[in-house]
Amino acid sequence: MILLPAVDISEGKAVRLSQGRFDRATVYRDRPVEAAQSWADAGARFLHIVDLDGARAGHPVSLGHLEEIANAVDIPIQYGGGLRTLGTAAYTDVDFLDDVMAAFDSRVIVSVDVADGTLSTSGWTKRTQIPPGSVIERLQGRGVRTFVYTSVDRDGMLEGPDPDEVRAIAETVRGRFLYAGGIGDLEHLRTLADLRAVNLAGVIVGKALYEGRFTIEEAHAVLDGR
């Protein structure tokens, strides 16, 4: 299982939200590239970059920061936020999704953000009545094999994941998925590792790393089974 330190960008700064609320943002670095470089220097093997302003606006806003980060670090980067045309299409426009999958295939990762047990869309600003399992099954039917599953209610709260929730998603996903939401200490990482879900490929962590609750090296040791 891999660790993906998160760099969430809002108003040109590296921030973290609580429960997906933009009015509850904490600034951790004045320049996102500083956060990215610090994680890379600490041994991160991957980075997870989110353009929060883009997620709200419906189009990418922070591509300049993404380019700066990509030039500064030599590790793979996931990027999301503001690609709402793709995000919306993943749920509503199967023909467009088919075209995207044909063009990019395994490079496409679809986010499934869940609040109060149902799908949350448009940068976490809109709630639906759609259960996550049915969304994942529908997307898998169109060829999607990798997901990011975020528990919005737990995100930024540092209270840990719900093992039953993660286990249920693991039983639904036929490809692989990354988990995000509420990681606050090493025991929370052990909880995920102890599920031994072969399709749980990684975990996204932000606030706990920024606040020094554990190091990237310590997280790797737990997720690597050392």
N, C-alpha and C positions, 0 to 999 in steps of 0.2 A: 504494500500500500504506500502510495507516495504522499508527501506533504506539499501543498501548494500555498505558500504565503500569499496573502491577498494585499493588493494595492488598489484601493477604491478611490477614485478621483472625483472631487467636487470643488468647483470654483478654483481650480488650479492647485488644490492641495490634496494630500493623502489623508483620508478621513475613514472613520467607521461609523455606520449607522447602528441604531438600536431598533430591532424589530422592523427594519425596513422604513423607518420614519425619517424623512429628510429634516424634520425639525429637531431631531435628536442625534445630530452629527457631532463627533469629536474629532478635532484636527490633531493629527499626530506628526505630520511633516509638512513644512511649507512648500516643498517641491516633491512631487511623486517620485522623481528619479532618485532622490535621496533614500526613500524607503526601499525602492527596488534594489538599489546598489547595496544597501545594508543587508538585505536578505541574501543576495547573491554572495556577498563577502562572508556571510556567516555559514555558507554551505548549501543554500537552497538549490534544489535540482530543477525546479520549475517555478513559474510565477503565474498568478491569477490576477489579471488586470481588469477592472470594471470602470467604465465611464458612466458614473452616476448621473452627471448632467445630461449625457446623451440618452440615458435610459428614460429620463423625464421628458426630454425634448422630442424624442422619437427619431433622432438622427445623431450620428457621432459628433461629439463636441471636442473631445480631448485627444484627437489623433496626433497632435503635436507632441503631447506628453508620451503617448505610446511610442512614437518614433524615437524620442529621446531615450526612453527606457531600453528599447530594442538595440540602440547603438551603444548603450552603457553596459549591458550585461550579455553574457555568452551562454545563456540557458534558455530552454524553450519557454514561450509565453502563450498563455491563453488570453483571449481578449473578448470582452462582451460589453454591451451597453450601447443603446442607440440603434441597434440593428433591428428595429421593431418591424420593418418590412419582412425580414426573415422570421422574427419571432412570431408575428401574427400569422404569417403563412404556415408556419409549422403546425398551427392549430386549425386554420380555416381554409387555406388554399393548397389543396393537395397537389395540384398540377405544378405550382411554383416550387413546392417542397421537392417534388420529384426532380425538377430541373436542377435545384441546388445540390441534391444528393448525387445526381449524375455528374455534376461538375466537380464537387469537392469530396464526396464520399466520406471516408473515415475522418476527415478534418472537421466535419460538422459535429458540434456538440450542442444539444438543445437543453436549455434551462427549464427545469420544472420547479417553480417557486410556489410553496404551499403555505397558506395561512388559514388557520381555523379549519384545517382538514380539506381545503379546496384550493384550486389553482388561483394564483395571484399573477396578474399581468401588468404590462405597461410600466415597467420599473417599479413594481410593487404598489402602484397607486390604484389599481383596480382589482376587485375581488370577483370571483365567479362562483358558480355552484357546481363546478366540474371536479369530480374526485381525481386525484393524481394517477391512480392506477389505470383508469380508462384512457387518460391522455397518453400515458406511456405505451399502452397496448396499441393505441391507434397509430402513434408515431413509429413504433416498431414495425407495424404493418406496411409502412412506407419506406422502410429501410434504415431508419435511424438506429444506431447501435450504441451511442454514447450519450449520457445525460449528466447534467449537474443538478442534483436535488438539493434545494435549500429549504430548511425549516425556518420560515420568516419569523414565526413567533419566538423562536429561540435565538435568532441571529443577534449577536452583540450582547447577549445577556450573560454569557459565561457560565451557564448553569448545566451545560452538558446536553448530549443528544438523548432522544427517547429510543432505546434499543428496539422496542417493538415496532416503532415507526420505520426505522432503518431496515429492520428485518423484513417487514412487509414490502418495502420497495425492492429489496434484494430478491425477493421471491417473484417480483413482477418483471424486473429488467432481465432481458435475455442476452444483452451485450454486457456493458459495464457502466458504472456510474461513479461520480464523485459526490461526497456529502459535504454540506456546509450548514452551520447553524449551531451556535452555543458552546463551541469548544472553549473550555476555560482552564483546564489543567491536563497533566499527563494521564491521569486516571480516565479522563474522557476519551483520550486517544486509545487507551487500553480497552475500554469498553467496545469501541468500534473494531479493534483488532481481534478481540475475543469472540466477535460474532462469526469470524472465519467465513465470511461471505466472499466467495471467490470472485464475484463480479463487482465488489466494492474496491475500486481501483485507487482511490485516494481521498484525502480530506483537505478542505480549504480552511485555513485559519488566519484570522486577522488580529482582532483585539487582544487576544491572549499573548501573541508575540509582541505586539507593540508595548504591552504593559509588563513584559518581562516575566510572565508566569512560568515560562519554560523557554529553553533555547531551541533553535532549529536542530542542533546536534542531538539534544535529548529527545526531541520528537522523532527524529530519524531512528534512534535506537529503539524506541517503542514500536514504531510502525514496521521496522525491519525485523522485529522479533528478537532483538538482542537484550 
